[in-house]
Amino acid sequence: MRALTVVPEQAGSLAVTDVKDRVAGPGELLVDGVAVGVCGTDKEIAAGEYGAAPPGHERLVIGHESLGRVRTAPAGSGFSAGDLVVGVVRRPDPVPCGACAHGEWDMCRNGRFTEHGIKEVDGFASEHHTIEPDRVVRLDPALAQVGVLLEPTTVVAKAWDQVDKIGARGWFDPQTVVVTGAGPIGLLAALIGVQRGLDVHVLDRVTDGPKPGLVRDLGATYHADPLTQVADEVHPGIIIECTGAPAVVVDTFTSTKPYGITVLTGVSSSGRHIPVDAGATNRSVVLENDVIVGSVNANMSHYEAGADVLARADTDWLARIITRRVPLERAAEAFEARPDDVKVVVEIG
């Protein structure tokens, strides 16, 4: 079968190659690939920055933002042929640590987890794959064109879960949220805020292209002004940071009103230095009982929550997030940045 693969840590190795057909083992689903999304992680792996192939293999099948259809399912699995499914990316470590043993592999303590399409387990950018029934989530059939957005939705479903858990330490009644970044993660974070009935504000640098319209049609407010200016105007109780841009990240630390919660989901590159008044930042956070929390990956509860978010969303709006679709044989085009890109998808079948 065909698959999109790389030689990890070797730039320029991205290619559609022939790999061995998968045969479902006892208790496994055989899933036909429908599509995979391409994100910054995939581009970094393709650039040779990191990634690890399965033990004994030279190449890694990439693609962790998946959408597939069940071809065969074992009796008693709860799945049937034709079901629309998404595979869970992270797999718990083999020890397991306490977090993984409790189903919280997104909080793995020892780093021995594996990840489909990233670390030591093949991803989903292949014509078919096999996976255990307890490692997939069934989607509403109405999401056939947009279900590939589930994995990025899980990232912000977890971010909002962190907001709820941290806010519950005391009385918490937020009215306004600011989301920094109008890429797929930011737009989906804003979607959840709108579904929660909050006043949602989204910041991004661009003033044209699809992003402003996507935000407005969601019922949120779009801004291209600096975060500090917007925060002074709207006084957010919550900030969800989705850019990883160091200057923006630092500004989030002091931009919420008292008892504010800032969730960092964007991953920054190292080596970038900006001046910070650490004393003033510390004073603000301490005196206002603020919380700044990092959040990455997702566990099964977040996949289920994300599936519910997408099922309740306007599918036409979700479809507009996917600004380009390319066939598997031209998958390399999905890794080329274009001005109006929001989410680019590789269609497999």
C-alpha positions in Angstrom: 0.0 0.0 0.0 1.0 3.6 -0.4 2.0 5.8 2.6 3.5 9.2 3.3 6.8 8.5 5.0 10.1 10.1 6.2 13.4 9.0 7.4 13.4 10.7 10.8 16.0 13.4 11.3 16.8 13.4 7.6 15.6 16.5 5.8 14.3 16.0 2.3 13.2 12.4 2.9 9.5 13.1 2.7 8.0 10.8 0.1 5.0 8.6 -0.8 6.4 5.1 -0.6 5.2 1.5 -0.8 4.9 -0.1 2.7 3.7 -3.5 3.7 0.0 -4.0 3.9 -1.4 -4.1 7.4 -3.3 -7.2 8.6 -5.6 -6.8 11.6 -4.6 -9.0 14.5 -7.0 -10.5 17.0 -9.2 -7.8 18.5 -7.9 -5.1 16.1 -9.8 -2.8 13.7 -8.7 -2.6 10.0 -9.3 1.1 9.1 -9.2 2.6 5.6 -7.5 6.0 5.6 -9.7 8.9 4.5 -7.5 12.0 5.3 -4.8 13.4 7.5 -4.2 17.0 8.5 -0.8 18.6 8.2 0.4 20.8 11.1 3.6 22.4 12.3 4.7 19.1 14.0 4.5 17.3 10.6 6.5 20.0 8.9 9.2 19.9 11.6 9.5 16.1 11.2 9.7 16.5 7.5 12.4 19.1 8.0 14.4 16.5 9.9 14.2 18.2 13.3 12.9 15.2 15.2 10.8 12.0 15.0 11.6 8.4 15.5 10.7 5.4 13.4 9.3 2.2 14.9 12.1 -0.1 16.3 13.8 -1.9 13.4 12.4 0.4 10.7 14.2 3.0 8.7 11.1 5.1 7.7 8.2 6.4 9.8 4.7 6.7 8.4 3.7 10.2 9.5 0.2 11.8 10.0 -1.2 12.1 13.4 -4.4 14.1 12.6 -6.4 11.3 11.2 -9.8 10.4 9.8 -10.6 6.9 8.7 -13.4 4.4 8.0 -13.6 1.0 9.6 -13.3 -1.8 7.0 -13.5 -4.7 9.5 -14.1 -4.9 13.2 -14.0 -7.8 15.6 -17.2 -9.1 17.2 -17.9 -7.3 20.4 -15.7 -4.4 19.7 -18.5 -1.9 19.5 -17.5 -0.9 16.0 -18.9 -1.8 12.6 -17.8 -1.6 9.0 -18.3 2.0 7.7 -17.9 3.7 11.1 -16.1 7.1 10.8 -13.2 7.0 13.3 -10.2 8.9 14.5 -7.1 7.3 16.1 -5.7 8.5 19.4 -2.2 9.8 18.9 -0.4 9.1 22.1 0.1 5.6 23.5 0.9 5.1 27.2 4.4 4.2 28.2 5.1 0.5 28.8 6.0 0.9 32.5 3.5 2.5 33.0 3.9 5.6 35.1 1.2 6.6 37.5 -0.4 9.0 35.0 -0.4 6.6 32.1 -1.8 3.8 34.4 -4.8 6.1 35.1 -5.5 6.9 31.4 -3.7 10.2 31.6 -1.1 9.5 29.0 -1.1 13.2 28.0 0.4 13.8 31.5 3.1 11.1 31.2 5.8 11.6 33.8 8.7 9.6 32.5 8.5 10.5 28.8 8.4 6.8 27.6 5.1 7.3 25.8 5.0 6.7 22.0 3.0 8.7 19.4 1.5 7.7 16.1 3.3 9.4 13.3 5.8 11.1 15.6 7.6 8.8 18.0 8.2 5.1 17.4 4.7 4.2 16.1 3.6 4.6 12.5 1.1 7.3 11.8 -2.1 7.3 9.8 -1.1 8.7 6.4 -1.5 5.3 4.7 -4.2 3.7 2.6 -5.1 1.6 5.7 -3.9 0.9 9.2 -4.8 -1.3 12.1 -5.6 -0.1 15.7 -7.2 -1.4 18.8 -10.8 -0.5 19.4 -10.0 1.3 22.7 -7.6 3.6 20.8 -10.1 5.2 18.5 -13.1 7.5 18.8 -16.3 7.2 16.6 -17.5 10.4 15.0 -20.9 11.5 13.9 -21.4 10.5 10.2 -22.2 14.1 9.4 -18.5 14.9 10.0 -17.3 12.9 7.0 -15.7 16.0 5.4 -14.4 17.7 8.6 -13.7 14.9 11.1 -10.0 15.3 10.4 -10.2 18.3 12.7 -10.8 16.2 15.8 -7.2 15.8 16.8 -6.5 19.6 16.9 -9.9 20.0 18.7 -8.7 17.7 21.4 -5.7 19.9 22.1 -8.0 22.8 23.0 -10.6 20.6 24.6 -7.9 19.8 27.1 -7.0 23.5 27.4 -10.6 24.3 28.4 -10.6 21.3 30.8 -7.6 22.8 32.5 -9.4 26.1 32.7 -12.4 24.4 34.4 -10.2 22.5 36.9 -8.1 25.4 37.9 -11.0 27.8 38.1 -12.7 25.5 40.5 -10.2 26.3 43.2 -12.5 29.2 44.1 -15.4 31.2 42.7 -14.9 31.6 39.0 -17.4 33.2 36.6 -15.4 34.3 33.5 -17.3 36.3 30.9 -14.6 37.0 28.3 -11.8 35.0 26.7 -9.0 36.1 24.4 -7.5 33.6 22.0 -4.1 34.5 20.5 -3.7 33.1 17.0 -6.3 32.3 14.4 -4.8 29.2 13.0 -6.7 25.9 13.4 -6.0 25.5 17.1 -7.0 29.1 17.8 -10.2 28.9 15.8 -11.2 25.7 17.5 -10.4 27.2 20.9 -12.6 30.1 20.0 -15.4 27.7 18.8 -15.4 26.1 22.3 -15.6 29.5 23.9 -18.6 30.5 21.7 -20.3 27.2 22.5 -19.8 28.0 26.2 -21.6 31.4 25.7 -18.5 33.5 26.4 -17.6 36.8 24.8 -14.7 35.6 22.5 -11.9 37.7 21.0 -9.4 36.3 18.6 -6.0 38.0 17.8 -3.9 37.4 14.7 -1.5 39.5 12.6 -3.3 39.3 9.3 -6.1 41.6 8.2 -7.2 39.9 5.1 -7.6 36.3 3.9 -10.0 33.8 5.4 -9.2 34.2 9.1 -11.1 37.5 9.9 -14.3 36.1 8.3 -14.0 32.8 10.0 -13.9 34.5 13.4 -16.7 36.9 12.6 -19.0 34.2 11.3 -18.3 32.2 14.5 -19.8 35.1 16.4 -16.5 36.2 17.9 -14.5 39.5 17.5 -11.4 39.6 15.4 -8.4 41.8 16.3 -5.1 42.6 14.6 -4.0 44.9 17.5 -1.4 44.0 20.1 -2.6 41.8 23.0 -1.9 44.4 25.6 -4.1 46.9 23.9 -7.0 44.4 23.4 -6.7 43.1 27.0 -7.0 46.7 28.3 -10.2 47.0 26.3 -12.0 43.7 27.0 -10.5 42.6 30.4 -10.3 38.8 29.7 -10.7 36.3 32.5 -9.2 33.6 30.3 -6.4 33.7 27.7 -5.7 30.7 25.5 -2.4 31.2 23.8 -2.1 29.3 20.5 0.9 31.0 18.7 4.0 30.1 20.6 5.4 33.5 19.6 7.6 34.5 22.6 6.6 38.1 22.7 2.9 37.2 22.7 3.5 34.5 25.3 5.1 36.9 27.7 2.4 39.5 27.2 -0.3 36.9 28.2 1.3 36.6 31.7 -0.1 40.0 32.8 -3.0 40.5 30.5 -5.9 38.8 32.4 -8.0 40.5 35.1 -7.5 39.2 38.7 -8.0 35.4 39.2 -7.2 35.0 35.5 -6.1 31.8 33.8 -3.7 31.7 30.9 -3.3 28.4 29.1 -0.3 28.0 26.8 -0.8 25.6 23.9 1.6 27.0 21.4 5.1 25.5 21.3 7.9 28.1 21.0 11.3 27.7 19.3 14.3 28.0 21.6 17.0 30.6 21.2 14.8 33.7 21.0 15.5 36.3 23.7 13.2 39.2 24.6 13.4 41.6 27.5 11.1 40.8 30.4 10.5 42.7 33.6 10.4 39.6 35.8 9.7 41.5 38.9 6.6 43.2 37.6 5.4 40.0 36.0 5.8 38.1 39.3 4.1 40.9 41.2 1.1 40.9 38.9 0.6 37.1 38.9 1.0 36.8 42.7 -1.2 39.8 43.7 -4.0 38.8 41.4 -4.0 35.0 42.1 -3.4 34.4 38.4 -2.5 31.0 37.0 -0.3 30.2 33.9 -0.5 26.6 32.8 1.1 24.7 29.9 -1.1 22.1 28.1 -0.1 19.6 25.4 -1.7 16.5 23.9 -4.9 14.9 25.0 -6.4 11.8 26.6 -9.5 9.8 25.8 -11.8 12.2 27.7 -10.6 15.1 25.5 -11.1 13.1 22.3 -14.7 12.4 23.4 -15.2 16.0 24.4 -13.7 17.2 21.0 -16.0 14.8 19.1 -19.0 16.4 20.9 -17.7 19.9 20.1 -17.5 19.1 16.4 -20.9 17.4 16.3 -22.5 20.5 17.7 -20.7 22.9 15.4 -21.8 24.2 12.0 -20.2 21.8 9.5 -20.1 24.5 6.8 -18.0 26.7 9.1 -15.7 23.8 10.0 -15.2 23.0 6.3 -13.9 26.6 5.7 -11.1 26.0 8.2 -9.8 23.4 5.6 -8.5 25.8 3.0 -6.6 23.2 0.8 -7.0 19.5 0.1 -4.4 17.6 -1.8 -4.3 14.0 -2.9 -1.8 11.5 -1.4 0.3 11.4 -4.6 0.9 15.1 -4.3 1.2 15.2 -0.5 4.5 17.2 -0.6 2.4 20.2 -1.7 0.6 20.2 1.6 4.0 21.0 3.3 4.4 24.2 1.2 3.1 27.3 3.0 0.7 29.5 1.1 -0.6 32.9 2.1 -4.2 31.9 2.7 -3.6 28.5 4.3 -5.4 27.8 7.5 -5.6 23.9 7.6 -4.2 21.8 4.8 -5.4 18.2 4.5 -4.0 15.2 2.5 -6.8 13.1 1.2 -6.0 9.4 1.2 -9.1 7.7 0.0 
